[in-house]
Amino acid sequence: MAQVLLFCRPGFETEAGRELTDLAAEHGRYGYFQPEANAGQVLFVVADGGDARSLMQQVGMASLVFTRDWFEVIDDRPLPSSDRVGAVLEALREQPHMPPSARVEIRVPEDVERDLGAFSRKWASPLSRALRETGFLVEDEANPRRLEIFLPSFDRMMIGVSHADNRAVYLSGIPRLRLPASAPSRSALKLEEAWKVFIPPSQWLDYLGGGKKAVDLGAAPGGWTWQLVRQGMLVTAVDNGPMDDALMASGHVEHVRADGYLWRPQRAVDWMVCDIVDKPRRTTELVVDWLGHRLCKYSVFNLKLPMKKRYDEWLVCRERLLEKLDATGVDVRLKARHLYHDREEITCFVERFS
């Protein structure tokens, strides 16, 4: 039976499974998922007789919020203690009309024991060599296929395929970002990851460059403001708390001591970002007000989801935002993702077109 393996933050397996179930149904496709608590991955079984790849193409990686990455499963079998490379080759030979892939990636669970992670890195070289020798691996930049091998343990492997236009920017949705010593807080990584996930590299200058003006609501101590300044923006940092001294010395920041939910600019700006810890519906109303009154063109904001009914709360906030903006005649594009640097929140990106 056709299967898709989803990767998510440990503890959010049910949300990832429910979301794909709902999105599949919108396309007339059906399936069920098998969550394992705190595993960080979910197996989704396609139960309508169709294949997994077409389902993934219909849904699209960009539509998923709680899934960080995914691939089509083509085989799931025991991993022997000897001749592990041979076991992979045997599984691939059993696949009808198996075209070559451009590269292979070996994945392990996010919270994996150290020995399994070390083994996967050591195993990658001999496996790649054998795949090239047998023609299953042909290095070609134009080939979108990538062979995926997931090792949940030392004695099991799940083999699959992903495609360049329908997978995460980072393997398993986990970016390796470095936090410079000058950053005021680790929250700076959230905004950097959001930009890398939501904005194609070729468009960074259009969205972030050119000396744009930005507002950071709930800014202190300045992690997100610091990222905005790095892009050359002039930033109004709104927070009753203190800002980082070195950041203020940059000359690019005006600190306004006020409640981020109540303050509004006299003139429209390019960006409004918000990482305030509060009820997600309150943050949604804030974003609706800013975009509805055309106070910004772009916004990145976090929705702090409740411990219970996290997926349901996201659906409510999404519908409220889109319906209210549509009623005011404002056309927007909304993207959202439970990023690697998020915890109980999801990060949203909104672009206004009218």
C-alpha positions in Angstrom: 0.0 0.0 0.0 1.3 3.5 -0.9 2.8 5.4 2.0 4.3 8.8 2.9 6.7 9.4 5.7 6.2 12.8 7.4 8.8 14.5 9.6 7.6 16.9 12.3 8.6 18.3 15.7 8.4 15.5 18.3 5.1 15.8 20.1 3.3 17.1 17.0 2.7 13.8 15.2 -1.1 14.0 15.5 -1.2 17.5 14.1 0.9 16.6 11.1 -1.2 13.5 10.4 -4.6 15.3 10.7 -3.4 18.1 8.5 -2.4 15.7 5.6 -5.6 13.8 6.1 -7.7 17.0 5.7 -5.7 18.3 2.7 -5.8 14.9 0.9 -9.6 14.9 1.4 -9.8 18.3 -0.3 -8.4 16.7 -3.4 -10.7 13.7 -3.2 -7.9 11.5 -1.8 -8.1 9.4 1.4 -5.8 7.8 3.9 -5.0 7.3 7.5 -1.9 8.0 9.7 -0.1 6.0 12.3 1.4 8.4 14.9 4.0 7.3 17.4 4.2 9.6 20.4 7.2 12.0 20.4 8.8 10.1 17.5 9.1 13.1 15.3 7.8 11.2 12.3 4.4 9.9 11.1 3.6 7.2 8.6 0.6 8.2 6.3 -1.0 5.3 4.5 -2.8 6.1 1.2 -6.0 4.1 1.4 -7.8 5.1 -1.9 -5.9 2.9 -4.2 -3.8 5.7 -5.6 -0.1 6.3 -5.5 1.8 8.4 -2.9 3.6 10.6 -5.4 0.5 11.9 -7.0 -1.0 12.7 -3.6 2.1 14.6 -2.6 2.0 16.6 -5.9 -1.7 17.4 -5.3 -1.1 18.6 -1.8 2.3 20.2 -2.2 5.0 20.7 0.5 4.2 24.4 0.6 0.7 23.7 1.9 1.9 21.9 5.0 2.3 23.6 8.3 3.0 20.9 10.8 5.1 18.7 8.5 8.7 19.9 8.1 9.6 17.4 5.4 8.4 14.3 3.7 9.1 11.5 1.2 7.4 8.8 -0.7 8.1 5.4 0.9 8.9 2.6 -1.6 10.1 -0.1 0.8 10.1 -0.8 4.6 12.1 -3.8 5.7 14.5 -5.1 8.3 18.1 -3.9 8.2 20.4 -6.9 8.6 23.5 -6.8 10.9 25.7 -7.7 7.9 25.8 -6.6 4.3 23.6 -3.7 4.9 24.6 -2.1 1.5 23.5 -5.3 -0.2 20.1 -5.1 1.5 19.5 -1.7 0.1 20.5 -2.8 -3.4 18.2 -5.8 -3.2 15.3 -3.6 -2.2 15.9 -1.2 -5.1 16.2 -4.1 -7.6 12.7 -5.2 -6.6 11.3 -1.9 -7.6 9.8 -1.9 -11.1 11.3 0.7 -13.5 13.5 2.3 -10.8 15.1 5.4 -12.4 18.4 6.7 -11.0 18.6 9.4 -8.3 21.0 12.3 -8.3 22.1 11.7 -4.6 21.2 9.7 -1.5 20.5 11.0 2.0 20.4 8.9 5.2 18.2 10.2 7.9 17.9 9.2 11.6 15.3 10.4 14.2 15.8 13.9 15.5 16.4 12.7 19.1 18.5 9.8 18.0 21.0 7.9 20.1 24.6 8.9 19.3 25.7 5.5 18.0 23.0 5.4 15.3 23.8 8.9 14.1 27.5 8.0 13.9 26.8 4.8 12.0 24.6 6.6 9.5 27.5 9.1 8.7 30.0 6.3 8.4 27.7 4.2 6.2 27.0 7.0 3.7 30.3 6.6 1.8 30.2 2.8 1.0 26.5 3.0 0.3 26.9 5.9 -2.2 29.8 4.1 -3.9 27.7 0.9 -4.4 24.7 2.9 -5.6 26.9 4.6 -8.2 28.5 1.3 -9.3 25.0 -0.3 -9.9 23.5 2.7 -11.7 21.0 3.6 -9.0 22.9 6.9 -8.3 23.9 9.1 -11.2 25.1 12.6 -10.2 23.2 15.0 -12.4 22.2 18.5 -11.3 19.2 18.3 -13.6 17.8 15.2 -11.9 15.3 16.2 -9.3 15.1 12.7 -7.6 16.8 12.0 -4.3 17.0 8.6 -2.8 16.0 8.7 0.9 16.9 6.2 3.6 15.4 6.6 7.1 16.8 4.5 9.9 14.4 4.5 12.9 16.8 2.0 14.5 19.8 -0.2 13.8 17.5 -3.1 12.6 15.0 -1.3 10.3 15.2 0.9 7.2 12.6 2.8 5.2 13.6 3.6 1.7 11.9 6.3 -0.3 12.2 9.0 -3.0 11.8 12.8 -2.8 11.7 15.4 -5.6 13.5 18.8 -5.6 10.3 20.8 -6.2 8.3 19.1 -3.4 10.5 18.7 -0.4 11.8 20.9 2.4 14.7 23.4 1.8 16.6 21.6 4.5 16.9 17.9 5.1 14.1 16.8 7.5 13.3 20.5 7.8 16.2 21.1 10.1 18.5 24.0 9.1 22.0 24.4 10.5 22.0 28.0 11.4 24.8 29.7 13.4 23.9 32.3 16.1 26.5 35.0 16.0 27.8 36.3 19.4 26.3 39.8 18.6 22.7 38.5 18.4 20.8 39.7 21.5 18.8 36.4 21.8 18.3 33.0 20.2 15.0 34.1 18.9 17.0 35.7 16.0 17.2 32.3 14.5 13.4 32.1 14.1 13.2 35.0 11.8 16.2 33.9 9.8 14.8 30.5 9.3 11.4 32.0 8.4 13.0 34.0 5.6 14.9 31.1 4.3 11.8 28.9 4.3 9.3 31.4 2.9 11.4 33.5 0.5 13.4 32.0 -2.4 17.1 33.0 -2.2 16.8 34.7 -5.6 14.1 37.1 -4.2 15.8 38.1 -0.9 16.9 41.4 -2.3 13.4 42.2 -3.5 11.8 41.4 -0.1 14.6 42.4 2.3 16.9 44.8 0.6 16.9 48.5 -0.5 16.8 50.1 2.9 13.3 49.1 3.9 11.5 50.3 7.0 10.3 47.8 9.6 8.4 47.6 12.9 9.2 44.9 15.5 6.4 44.5 18.0 7.4 43.0 21.3 11.0 43.6 20.3 13.0 43.4 23.5 15.8 42.5 23.9 16.0 42.7 20.1 16.6 39.3 18.4 14.3 40.0 15.5 15.3 43.7 15.3 18.9 42.6 15.0 18.0 40.5 12.0 16.1 43.4 10.4 19.1 45.7 10.9 21.4 43.2 9.3 19.4 43.5 6.2 20.0 47.3 6.2 16.5 48.2 7.5 15.5 51.1 9.6 13.6 49.6 12.5 11.1 50.9 15.1 11.3 48.5 18.0 8.1 48.6 20.2 8.4 47.2 23.7 8.2 48.4 27.2 11.3 46.3 28.1 14.9 47.3 27.5 16.7 46.8 24.2 20.2 45.5 23.7 22.7 48.4 24.1 25.0 47.3 21.2 22.0 47.0 18.9 20.8 50.5 19.8 24.2 51.9 19.1 23.8 50.9 15.5 21.8 54.0 14.7 19.2 51.9 12.8 16.8 51.5 15.7 14.2 53.7 17.3 13.0 52.3 20.6 9.3 53.1 21.4 8.2 52.1 24.9 4.6 51.0 24.3 2.3 48.0 24.2 2.9 46.2 20.9 -0.7 45.3 20.5 -1.9 49.0 20.8 0.9 51.0 19.0 0.4 52.0 15.4 2.8 53.9 13.0 1.9 57.3 11.6 3.0 56.1 8.1 3.0 52.7 6.5 6.2 50.6 6.6 7.5 47.7 4.5 7.7 45.0 7.3 5.9 44.3 10.6 7.2 41.4 12.6 5.8 40.1 15.9 6.9 37.5 18.4 4.7 38.4 21.3 3.6 35.6 23.6 -0.1 35.9 23.9 -3.3 34.2 22.7 -3.1 33.3 19.0 -6.5 34.9 18.2 -5.3 38.2 19.6 -2.2 38.1 17.5 -4.4 37.3 14.5 -6.6 40.3 15.1 -3.5 42.5 15.3 -2.2 41.3 12.0 -5.6 41.8 10.4 -5.7 45.4 11.6 -2.2 46.1 10.3 -2.8 44.6 6.9 -6.5 45.7 6.7 -5.4 49.4 7.2 -2.4 48.8 4.8 0.2 49.7 7.4 2.6 47.1 6.1 3.3 45.1 3.0 5.0 42.1 4.6 4.6 40.4 8.0 6.2 37.6 9.9 4.5 36.7 13.1 4.2 33.8 15.5 1.0 32.2 16.8 1.6 30.6 20.3 -0.7 27.6 20.1 -2.5 26.2 23.2 -1.4 22.8 24.5 -4.8 21.3 23.5 -6.4 21.5 20.1 -3.3 23.1 18.5 -4.3 22.1 14.9 -7.9 23.3 15.5 -6.7 26.7 16.8 -4.5 27.1 13.7 -7.5 26.5 11.5 -9.6 29.1 13.3 -6.8 31.7 13.2 -6.2 31.1 9.5 -9.9 31.4 8.5 -10.3 34.5 10.6 -7.3 36.2 9.0 -8.2 35.4 5.4 -11.9 36.0 5.7 -11.6 39.4 7.5 -8.9 40.6 5.1 -11.0 39.5 2.1 -14.0 41.5 3.6 -11.8 44.6 3.6 -10.8 44.1 0.0 -7.2 43.3 0.9 -5.6 40.5 -1.2 -2.9 38.5 0.6 -0.8 35.4 0.3 -0.4 33.4 3.6 2.2 30.8 4.3 2.8 29.1 7.6 5.2 26.4 9.0 6.1 24.9 12.4 9.8 25.8 12.0 12.7 23.9 13.6 13.4 26.8 15.9 9.7 27.1 17.0 8.4 25.3 20.0 4.7 25.6 20.8 4.2 28.2 18.1 4.0 28.3 14.4 5.5 31.0 12.2 3.4 32.8 9.5 4.4 34.9 6.6 1.9 37.2 4.9 2.4 39.3 1.8 -0.1 42.0 0.8 -0.9 42.6 -2.9 -3.5 45.3 -2.8 
